[in-house]
């Protein structure tokens, strides 16, 4: 990525200086967060993952807006960022919370290539990049937290994300001003998908002076509902059968 990195004489054109609060949020990973912002402003724009007009507001509207999601994560959690795109919110969360294991799930090759390059350059040992659709990962991915940002309406997003949760896990969707209305429109769907509790949670006000609005959906014993439970059981049987077959071949 050398040809796409920041210019040697300073930050990429249009990229604002990191706000002082970024040092507080990212701590020892502040330099890595700076580099991530530079990569978004250069390679991210060149590859069509970030719009050029977003470069001046990358810190406030994107990187920090996502990083404050870390406030809601329990220690040592596992997290899957569905439709990760340019790594938002997964990479800022991973930088802010090195104790959290993050999977960046993205179906498009050009995006996963970018994500793999970023993870490698930043040295993010707590991040894995996985190419695929959420529907294909039921029974293969099982996490405490599912996150998403600007991926789909809440009811559709829940259909993709809830089946990836462990029992009593939670989905955290960054939704902005539409949060309450989307939640009101999606309650029946959420119930069918095994949700037992939901709310709009404001985060980041103390750090940013503004809030990021997050729809928090807590799952019960069977995240994703009956269909997801059936698919998980089928995937588990297939995994056991494959393991037995591998054992016989080794003998």
PyMOL commands that set and color helices and strands:
alter all, ss='L'
color gray80, all
select helices_A, chain A and resi 2-4+20-46+52-72+90-96+109-122+134-137+154-164+176-192+205-208+225-250
alter helices_A, ss='H'
color red, helices_A
select strands_A, chain A and resi 78-82+101-106+127-131+143-149+165-174+195-203+212-219
alter strands_A, ss='S'
color yellow, strands_A
deselect
rebuild
show_as cartoon
